[in-house]
Amino acid sequence: MVSKIRAGVFFGGPSVEHEVSVITAMQAIRALDPDRYQVIPVYVSKQGDFYTGEHLASLESYRNIPAALEKARRVVLQKEGDRVCLVLARQKRLGSSVLSELDVALPIFHGTGGEDGVMQAHFERLGLPYAGPDVTSSAIGMDKWASKALFRMHGVPCVPGIKVGRSAYFAGPEAAADRIEQEVGYPVVIKPYNLGSSVGIHKCRDRAALLEGLEDAFLYSQAVLAEQAVPNLREINCAVLGDDEEARASVCEEPLNATDILTYADKYQSGGKTGKTGAKSGGSKGMQSLARVVPADLPPETAAEVQRLAVLAFRAIGACGCSRVDFLMDGQTGALYVNEINTIPGSLAFYLWEQSGLSFSGLMDELVRLALKRQRQKALLHTSFDTNLLQNAQLGGAKGGKKV
C-alpha cells in the first residue's frame, strides 16, 4: 500500500487579503484527492500564530474564528532530525509534542506576510518542499515596481508610470500630486505597490480625486504606483503553470467588472453574477464568484499573444507553480500591457485550468509535483566548500578584520 503524501496547507496570515486566502485554501483542500494526500490544515492568524485541527479544513469554522481557535492546537513548524514537523507550541512534559510530519507545504496566501517570500523563506530554512514560487520570485512578484522592471527587460509591455514613496508624499502632498500630473497625467490609476485583490486602487480624473486616492492607498502600503489609465479598457487574464523548464498558459478570461477598474468588491462581492461559463457562484467562493467570460471573446491571434506574453512574464521573474498574469487591453487598438503577476492567484485560477482541460484536482497534483521536483534539483547542489579557513583564521584590528 502506497502511503499518502502528508500535505500541509498553510493559509491566512497578516494581510488585508487574509479572508480571501482562507477561501482559496478551503477550495484547494477540497480539491486534494483524499486517496493520495493526508491534508493537514495550518491556519496562520493575523498575529502570525500557527494553528491546526481537522475542523480548520471547513469554511464553516471561520464564521467564528475565536471559537475555532479555542478548539484548535497552536503549533510551530520545526526540524526534528531529518524530518519537518508540526510541534505543539507548548511542549508536553511527558511524551512527544510532535503532531504531524510534513512531506510538502502548500502555501496559499494572498498579500504580504505569505505571498511575498516570508513563508517561503521559513520553508527554505527548514528544508521543507513547498509549492509555488521561491523566495526571490515571490518577493519580486509582490513588488509591482520591481516586477515591471523585469518585464520590460524581457520585452513585456507595461503601462508607463512612476513610484511615489509614503515619506515623500506626506512631506508634501501637493508637490507629489504636481509630479504625478506632470509625469503621468489624467486619468491616472493609483495603487499600492505590493498588494493584490484590487485593494486601495483608484482611477483619478482630477486633483481632488488624486489626493483622495493617494491618502487611501497609503493606508495599505509604504509606496504607491501612479500609472497612465488605458483607454477603452478591457481586462484580460491568463494563468501559467510550470517552472523554468516547462510552462504552459491557460485559456484567457475577461472579467465583467461593474466599474471602469476591477475593484475588490467586483472580485469577491459580486453576488454571483453569471458569465459565459454559466457558473453562478456566491461571494464565499472567492475569485470563482466573479462574473467573467471564459474563454475571453478575443481573435485567435490576440489570445495567442496574451498567452505568449503571460509565459514570458512568468519566466521573467522566475516563477514556479501556478500564477495568473493580468493584462490591460485597449479595446480599440488592441494594445496589450501586463498589469501584474499574481504568484498565488485567488482560487488558484482553477476555473481557467478547468476550461483548459485540467481539473482542480489535477492542478493540485501538478503543484505538488513541481514542489517535489524543485526539492530534488536543489538536493543535487553543493551546499559546502572544503576549506580550512576557520582553522587558520585570526581576528586582527579594532574592527575585527582578517589578519594577514
N, C-alpha and C positions, 0 to 999 in steps of 0.2 A: 504494500500500500504506500503510495507516494504521500509524503507529509505535505501539509498545506504551507503556503508562504505566509509568514506572520507579518502582516502589513499594518504599520502604524499610520493612521490618517490624522494629520495634525492640522488644526484649523482654529479660527477665532483671531486672537492677537490684539495688540494695542493700536488699532487703526479705526478710522471713521468708516471703513468698509467691513467692520467686524461682522455685522449681521449677514452681509452678502456672502462672506466666507463660510459662515455656518450653513447657509442654504446650499451652496455649492458642494460642501463636504457631505451633507446628507444625501445629495443626489449621487455623488461618487460612491459612497458606502453602499447604497442600494444597487449600484451597477457592478460592484465587485462580485465575481462568481463565488458563492459560498462553498462550492466544491473544490475551489483552488486556493482560496485565501481564508486565513483566520484574521478577521478585521479587528483591530484594537483602536477605538476612537480616542484621540487625545485632544481635549478642548483646552485652548490657551486663553485665559481670562484677559481682560483689558489691562490688568495689573501685571501680566506676564507669568502667572502661575499655571502649572500643568495639572490637568485633572483627567481621570479615566474612569470608566464604568460602562457596562453594557447599555444602560439607558441613555448614554450620551450619543448613541448612534441613531436616536429617534428625534425628529424635528419637534415633536410634542414637548420634549423636555425643556426646550428653550422658550416656551411660553412663560416660564417662571425660572429664570436662571439661578437665583439664590437657592431655591428649593432643590434644583437639580444638583447643585454643587454640595449641598448638605448630604446627599446620598452618594456622591462621588468620592473617589480617593485622590488626594493630592500626591503627585509623583514628580520625580526628576528623571531625566534621561542620563544614564550613567554607564560607564565602561566597567564590565565585570570580566576580567581576563581578556579573552578574545571575543567576548560577546558584548552586544549593546542591549541594555535592558531598561525597562521602566521599573523604578525602585520607589518604594514609599518614601515620601518626603520626611516623615517621622519614622525613623528606623525602629524596628521591633527590638526589644531586649533579648528575646529568645526566638529562634527560628529565622528563616530567610525573609528579607524585606523585598526580594525581587518578585514582581507581579507577572512580568512577561518579558520574554526575549523578542527582539525585533529583527527581521531579516531585511526589511526595506521600509523607508519612510515615504509617505505621500504628503508633501506639504501642500495644503490647499488654502493659502492665504491670499487676500487681496489687500494691497496697500502696504504702508510702512510697517516695519516690525515683523514681516514674514515673507513678503514677495520681493523685498529689496536686498536679499542676501543675508540678513541677520540669522534666520533659522538655518539657512543653507550652510553658513559658517559653523554653526553648532553641530550639524550633522557631519561636516567635514572633519572637525576636530576629533569626533568620536569614531570616525571611520565607518559610519553607517551609510549604506547606499540609499540614495534618495532620488525621487523623480523630479523632472523639470530642470530648469536652468541651474548652472553652478553659481558660485558666489559672485563672480565678476559679471556675468551676463545678467544676473538678477538685478544687481545694483545699476548697471547701465540701462537696462530695460525700464527701471523705475524712474530714472532721471531723463525726462523728455528732452532736455537740452543736450545732454551727452549723447543720447541715442541718435538724435537727429544729426549731430556732427558726424557720427559713424555712417549713418545712412547716406549723407551727402558724399562722403569719401568713397562709397561704393556705388555711386551713381543713382541713388534712390531719391526722387524728387520730394522736397519738403516745402511747406509754405514759409515765406520769409517772415522773420520776427526777431524779437530781442528778449533778453532775460533781465528782469528787474529784481534786485535784492530787497529784502524786508527793511534792512537798516537804511539803505539809500532812499527808499520810499518814505519812511516815516521821518527822515531828516528833512525832507522837502517834497511833500506830495504834489504840489503844483509843478515843481521842476521835473519830477518823474513823469507827470502827465504830459508836460511840454515835450519831453524826449519821445514818448510814445507817439504823440501826434505828428512830430516831425519825421521820425524814422519808420513808422508803421502806417499811420493814418487811419481814417474811419472807412467802413466799420472795422472794429478790431475785436479779436477774441482774447479774453483774459482767462488764464487757467493756472492752477498750481502746477509747479514743475514736476512734482513727484507723487501725484495721486491719480487714481483711476475712477471708474464709475461716474464720471462727469460731475464729481463733487467740486464745488467752487468755481464752476465755469460760467462765463458771462459773455454775451455778444453786445458790444457797446457802440452806440452811434453818435455820442456827443460827450462833452467833458463831464457833465454830471453823472451820466451812466458809467463812465470810465472810472471816476473816483469811487463810486459806489461798488463797482465790480472789484477794484483793487482792494478795497477795505475788506470785502468778504473773502477773496482768495487768500489774503494774508492771514486769515484766521486758521488756515489749514496747512500753510507751507511757508518756509523761510524765503522762498523765491517764487516768482510767477513768470510765465511767458506771455508776451503780448504779440499776437500774430495777425497777419492780414486775414480777413474773412474771405473765404472762397465764394465768389458769386454763383448764383444758380445752383446752390449746394445740393448734392446728393451724397449721402454717406454709404460707403460700400465696405464691407468687412470680409476677411478671408482668413481661415485658420491654416496653420502649418504644423505638421507633425514630423518629428525625426530628430536628427543631430547633425554634426558637421559632415558626416559621411553619407547620410541618407535623409532626405527631407522631401515631403510632398505636400501639396496645397489642397485644401478642400474646395467645394463649390463656394461661390460668393453669396453674400446676403446683402439686402438693403433694408435697414431698419426704417420703419414708418413712424418717425418721431412726430410728436404732437406740436413741437416748436421748431424754430429755424436752426436750433442746435440741439443735439441729443442731450437731454438732462438726466439726472439721477431718477427723477420721477418717471420719465419716459421709459427708462430701462427696467425699473424694478416695481413701479407702482402704476403700471399701465392698465390694470384691471382686466387683463386677459383678452386684449383685442386679437382678432384673428387675422393672420397674414395669409400669404399664398399657400403656406404649408397646411392650412386648415386646422392647425393646432390652437385650441383655445385654452389658456392657462391663467391661473391666478397669480397675484403678486408674490406669493410664497414660493414660486418656482424659479426665482432668480431671473437670469437672462432669458430663460426659456419663455417667460411671460411677455417679453417684448413683441409687439406686432412687427412682422417682418415679411419680406418676400424672399423665399429661398426655393430655387436659385434666383439670384437677382436678375431682373429684366435688363440684360446687357447684350450687346452684339458679341458674338463668339470671340472676336479678336480683342475686344475690351476686357472680357472676362479672363482671357488667357494672359493679358498684360498685367492685370491685377494679381493673378496667381504667380506670375514670374517675379513681380516686384515684392510680393509677400515673402517668397522664399529667399530673395536677395536680402531683404531687411532682417529676416530670421537669422541668416548666416552672418550678416554684418556685425551683429552683437554676440555671436557665438552661442545662440540659444540652443536649448535641448528640450525634449518633451513636446508639449502642445502649447502653442502661442496663437493669439489672434491678432492680426495686423489690421488696423483700422485706417481707411482711406477717406479723403475728401475729394470729391469729383465735381468739376464744373459741368453742370448738366447740359450746357450749350456747346462748349468747346470740346468736352471730353477729357480735359486736362486732369491728370491724377496726381495726388500728393499723399504721401504717407503721413497720417496724423500721429499715430503712436503704435507701439507694440505692447500687447498685454501678455506677459510671460506666463501668468497663471490666469487665464480668462474666466469670466463669470460662466458658471455651468460647464466649465472646461470646453466650451464651444461644442458640446456633444451633438447638438442639433445640426450643426454643419457637417459633422462626420457621418451622422446617420443618413443625411441626404447625399453623402459621397460614397455610401456603401459600407461604412464601418459602424458597427453597433457601439453603444456606450460601453458595454462590457468588453468589447474588443479594443476600444480606446484605452480602457484601464489596463488591459493586458499589455498593450504597447508601451504605456508609460512605465510599467514595472520592468518590462524587458529592456527598455532603454536605460533605466536606472542601474540594473544589474550589469548591463554591457559596459557602461561607463566605469563601474567599480572594477570590473575585470581588467579593463585597459589601464586604469590607474595602478593596479597591483603589479603591472609589468615595469613601472617606472622605478628608477633608483631613488631612494629617499635618504641615502647616506653617502658620504665620500670619505674613503680611508685617508686618515691624516693623523699625525702625532702633534697637532698644533697645541692642544691643551697641555700635553705633557711638557712641552718646551716653553709655553707662554709665560711671560713675566710682566707684571704691571710696573710701568715706569712713568714718571712725570706726575705733576699735581692733578692732571685731568684724566689719569688712568690710561694714557696712550700706550700702544705696544712698544716695548723696549727692544731696540735693535742694536 
